Amino acid sequence: MVQQSTLNNSGPAGESLVSKSSNTGEKSGTKYPWAVFVALAMGMLVYGVAESYGPVFAIGGIIPLQYAFLGLSLPYIAGGVGALLSGGLADRIGRKGSFMITTGMIVVGIAIYALGQMTPQTSRIYLITLIISFILIGMAAIGLETPVLSMMAEAVPARSRGKSLVIVQNFGNIGVGITFIPLLLGFSKVSNEIALILLFFAPLIALAIAWRLMSESAPWTAVRGSANIDVEDAWQEQDGKAEKVKVSIGLPMRFLILIIIGVAQDVAFVYFSYGVGYDYFNLGIAETIPVVGGLTMAVVGVVAGLFFVDGVSRKSFTIFSYGILVALWALLWGFFAITHATSGFLLLAVMTLLFIPGEITWASRGMLEPELFPTLKRGTYVSLVRFTVWVSAGVITGILTILAERGYPFNGTAAIVMVIFVISLAMTVLWQRRGFETKSLSLSGLDTALPKTPDRTGK
């Protein structure tokens, strides 16, 4: 079966894609690629740790105050570039190769940061190494998402693709929570740095697992002409008799909707986790929010993945997730306007509630992105969306932080964020009316809807 090829790295990518279809009596599309899941889940844990690198240094006071805005924006802007590069690599050299290169960049980024620590914080060398490390780790962290999403969409049977995409991404939330625990426990700056650097041994583990247990997806090897199997047959081996996706909307509209809901989701996640607490709340609650939020998102992600995402249509799940995002942001806005609270249990409780839509909006866009594009260009197209989203979200959160530092009131920034969320909700309504369903459907429909060309490699 195709799934067995994903568990075997002993030969070239695509080797024996159908020869192992087995005489054991298993039906096509029934074997789950657990090794791929473990490798990619470890990668997403790395993603969560790496994504928190800049914010934890800013909020924890590990870097000078005047550089805080760099920690809260630069990694995400660089992340957009990383997504763009890793997506191109994913389509050229494969999902596995792109995954390993971007994971390795995290190790390099940490090494550069460590070198910078040998110089005074007031020196130019310190600032340069800080910027380079923020850029490299931001590029790698966000760059990891594209090969992970592409591989999960192409290696998991259609009936369990949704829950797999949600749960594997959920390991990123665990990484965020782990990274902020030292701050919550009140460790010194030195202890924070040591804890964070130790956490970056995770990329080495992810690299080892990927190298030994993960090979390229069958649809990718087929569409690139690297295997003696047609791409439609590769999908059928994986998905069995699942009905095909029926494409009903063009690429420009898909890009527009995904980018707008993606910007809203990223602004929500970054601003909920790091920005609003750092800008307007007491330091204690600002340090607590990422841990509580990360753990809340982890629980919500598992529950949503196991019990909801494959039980309702993607359209309904998406419009619901962005609907409660608008509702709960309005709740925080109203609570703060009435109480002016900057600490306390009730404020933390309202912030915790916000991580419910913070997670399920991530889940909804994380499922849709790889499910709306054909295999030949899936990595590139997903990365174009991610590039636009991360750069836009990085600029927006950076501006919000600068406005707060200059005394701009919460009421004003809350209004800006609400406009972004309402526009994203409108896009989900548009998708509900004009888009096509993908839940439990074979993505072969995206490939067979393309015009036939004599060169299957796409060159």
N, C-alpha and C positions, 0 to 999 in steps of 0.2 A: 504494500500500500504506500501511497505518497507519504503518509505520516511517518512510516518507518524510515524513509530516507532522511527525514529531519533529525532522526536520532542517531544517525550513523555518519561519522566524519572520516571514515577510513579510506574513502576514495574521492574522486573529483565530484564537484557539485553536480547534482543531477544524475549521478550514477545509479543504475538499477531502479529507476523511478517506478517502473511497473513490473519489473521482474519479481519484486517481493510481494506482489499482490496476494500471495499466500493461498495456500490450500487448506487453511485452518477453518474455513467456513465463516470467517468474519465478513460482514457486509461492508461495502465501501463507505468511507466517511464515519466509521465508528471509533477509530483509535485516536486518542488524544495525545498530542505531542508534549508530554510532561517535561522533557529535558529542555525544550525550547522555552517553555513557560518559566522554568526555574532560572535559566540564564538571563532572560529578559527581565524577570522580576528583580534579579540582583542588579541589573543595569538601571532599573528605575529607582532602586534604593540609592544607588550612586547619584542618580539625577537629583533626588530630593536633597541629599547632602550638599551636592555641588551648587544647587540652586540657592541654598541658604547661605552660601559662603559670604557673599557681599553683605546681605542684610544682617547676619549675626555679628559681623565685624563692626557694622555701623551702630546697631542698637546696643551692642555690648561695650561700646567705647574702646574697642581694641585698636581701632584706627583713630587718628585725630578727628575732632568734630568737623573741621572744615572739609574733610574728605567724605563725610557721611553720605552726601548726595550721590557720590560715585558708587558707593556700595549698594544704594537703593535703586540705581538706574543703569549704570554701565554694564553689569553682567547680563541684563535683559536685552539691551540694545545689541551687545555682542552676540547674545544667544540667537537673535534673528539671523545674523550672518552665519553662525554655526549651523543653524537649521538648513539654510540655503545650500551650504557646502555639503553637508552630510546627505541631503536628499539627492543631489547630483551623484555623489559617490554610491548611494544605495542603488541607483538605477544603472550605474556603470560597472561597478565591481561586485555588487551584491549587498544584501541586507546585513550579512554577517561581517563582511569586511568593513563596511561603514560603521557598524556598531563597535567594532574593536578599535578602529582609529580614533573615534570620538571619545571612547572610554580612556584610551591611553593619554589623550590630551589633558585630562584632569590631573594625572600624575605629574606631567610636565609643569602645569600651572602651579601646583603646590610646591614643586621644587624651586621655581622662580621666586615665589613668595618667601620661602625659607631663606633664600640668598639675600633678599631685601631686608630681612630682619637683622642682618649683621651690620646694618648701617643705622644712623640716628633717624628718628621719624621726621626730623626737620630737613633731612637731606634730599637733594633732587633724585638721587639713586633710589631712595626708599619710595618716593612717589612713582617713579617710572616702573619699578618692579611691581608695585601695588596695582597700577593700571594694567600692566601686561598680564598679571595673574588673573585679575578680574575679567579681562577680555578672553583669555584662553579657557578659563573654567566656565565662564558664561557660554562661550561658543560650544564647548563640549557638553555641558549639562543640557542645554536646549537642543543641541544637535543629536543627542541620544534619542529623542522622542521619535524622529522620523523613521529610522530603521526599526525601532521597537514596534511602532504602530504598523508599519508595512509588513514586517514579519508575522506579527500576530494575525493580521487580516488574511495573510496568505498561507498560514500553517495550521490554522484551527478550523475544524468543521463548522459549517454555517450555523448549525443549531446552537452552538455554544460560543460563537465568535463574540457576541456582545458582552457577555459576562466575563470572558477572558480579557478583552480589551480594557474593561473597567477595573478588574481586580489587579491585573499586572501593573497598570498605571498607579494603582493605589499604593504600591510600595514606595512611590515618591513621597507620599504624605508621611509615611513612617520615617523616611530619611529626614524630612523637615523637623519632625518632632524630636528625633534623636539629637539633631544638631543643636537645638535650642535648650535641651535639658540642662547643660552646664550653667547657662545663664539663669535658669529658674532656680537652681540650687545655690546660686550666689557664689560660684567659683570666681577666683581672681582672673585678671586678664591673661596671665600666663597659663593658668589651668585651662581657660577657654581655648587658647591657641593650641595647646598640646592635645586637648580632646578632639578638636576639629581636625588636626593633622593626622591623628590616629585613625579617625573615621575614614580618611582617604586611602587606607589600605583596601577598602572595599572595591575600588576599581581593579586592583590586581586580582582579586578573587573573581570578579565578573569576567575579566579577560581569560582566566584559566578555565572557567566553566564554559564560556563561549567557544574557546579553542577546542576543547575536548568533546563537547556534547551537541554543538549546534552547527548545522550546515544550511545551505541556502534553501529558500522555499521552492517547492516544485513549480508553481505558476511562474515565478520569476525565471527559473532556469529554462522553462519551456518557451516563454515569450522571447527570451534572448537567443533562442536557437541552440542552447547548450545541452539539450537532452533530446533523445529520440522519442519525443512525445509531444502531441499538440497541446496548446494551452487549455483548450476546452476539455480535453481528456484529463489533464492534470487537475483541473477544478472538479471534474466529476469524481475522480478518485478520492478527492478530499471531502466533497460535500454530498456525495451520493446522489440521491434523486431530488435534492432540494431545488425548488423553483428558482429560475434566474431573476435577477434584478431587471426591471423594465425601465430603462432610462427615458425620462420624459421632460428633461430640462437641460439646457445647454451649459457648457463649461463656464462662460462668463457669470451667469447667475449663481452657479454653485460656488464660484470663487467669492463673489460679493457676499453671499449669505454666510459662508464659513469665516470670512475675514471679520465681518462685523460682530458675529456672535463670539468669535475668538478673542477679539480685542476686549469686549465686555467681560468675558470670563477671566482673562489674564489680569485686567485691571482689578477685578474683584478679588482674585486670589492674592496678588501682590499687595494691594492696598489693605485688604482685610488682615493679612498675615503680618505685614511689616509697617506699612505707611501710616494708616490712621492712628494706630497706637503710638508710634514714635512721634508723630506730628502733634497730637492733641491730648494724649493721656499721660498719666504718671508713668515713670520708667518701669516700676514694678509690674504694672498691668501690660505695658508694651512688651516686656520680656516673657510674660505668661501667655499672651495671646497665641504666638506661633506654636507653642507646645500643645496647649489645649486645642487649638484649631487643627493642628496636624493630626492629633489623635482622634478628634471628632471626625475629620474627613476620612481617616483610615477606617473607622467603624462604619460610617455612612457608606463609603465605597464598597465595603464587603457586603453589607446588607443590600444595597442597591444592585450590586453585581449578581448576587446569588438569587435574589427573590423578585426583582422588578424589571431590569432592563430587557430581558428576553420574554417578559410576560406582557408587555405593552408595545405598541408601535413606536418606532424611533421618533416619528412626528409628535406623538402625544407626550413622550418622555421629554423631548426637547422643549416644547412649549410650556410644559409644567415647570421644568427646572428654571427657566428664565422668568417665568411668572412669579415664583416665590423669591427669586433674587430681587426683583423690584419691590415686592411686598416687605421683605425683611430689611432691605436697606431703608425703606420708608420708616420702619419701626425704629431703627437706630437713630435716624435723623430726628424723628419726633422725640425720642427718649432724651437725646442729648440737648435738644432745644428747650425741653421742659425742665430738666434737672441740672444741666451743665456739669454733670458728673464726669470726673476724670479718673476715678477708681471705684472700687466697690464690687460686691458680688453681682448686683443687678446689671451693671454695665458689662461685666465679664460674661454673664448669662446671655445678654443680647448679642454680644460679639460671637459667642459660641454658636448661637442659632444661625448666624450668617454663614458659617462654614458648611451648613447643610446645602444651600444652593451653590456655595463655593465648590463643593465636591461634585454635585450632580450636573452642574453646567459643564464642569470639566469632563465628566463621564459622557455627556451627550455629544459634545464636540469631538471628544477623543474617539468615539465610535464613528461619527459621520465622516470625519476627514479621510481615513483610509478607505471607507466604503463608497465614496463618491467618485473615485478616480480609477482609470484603467491601470493594469499591472505595469505596462511598459513605461509609463510616466508617473506611477504612483508616488515614488520617492520624491521626484522633482516637484510635482504639483502640491503634495503635502508640505514640502519644505517652503514653497512659495507662500503658501498660506501662513505657515509658522513664522517665516521671516517677517512678513508684513505685520502680523499680529504682535510678535515680540518687540519689534522696533517701535511700533505705535504705542504699545502698553508701557514700554520703558520710558519713552518720551513723556507720556501722560503722567505716569507716577513720579517721574523726576520733576515735572512742572508743579504737580500738586505738593511735593515736598518743599520746593523752593518757595511756593506761595505761602505755605504754612510757616516757614522760617522767617518770612517777611511780615508775619502778623495777619495773614489772610484768615478770616474766621471760618470755622467749621461749616457754618451754614452755606457759605459760598462754594467750598469744595464739595460738599454733599450734593449741592444742586448740579454741579458739573458731572459728578459720578452718576447721578440719577438720570440725566439726559442720555448718557452712554448706555445705561441699562435699559431704558425704555426703547431706544432705537433697536437694541439687540432683540428685545421681546417682539418688536414689530417684524423683524426678520424671521423669527420662528413662526409667526403667523403666515408670512409669505411662503415659507417652506411647507407649512401645513396645507396650503391651498395649491401650490404649484409644484412642489417637489415630488420625489418618488420614494417608496418605502424600501428599506434594506434589511429589516429585521429577519434573521433566519433564512435569508435568500442568498443564493450563490452569486458571488461577484463575477462569475464568468460572463454575466450579461453585460458588464461594463466593457469587457474585452471583445465580445462578439458583436457589440454595437458599433465598433470602430470599422472604418472602411478597410477592406483587405488590401494589403500591399505585398509585392513579390518578395520583399526582404523582411523577414520576420525579426531581424535584429533592430529594425528601426533606423538603420543608417542610410 
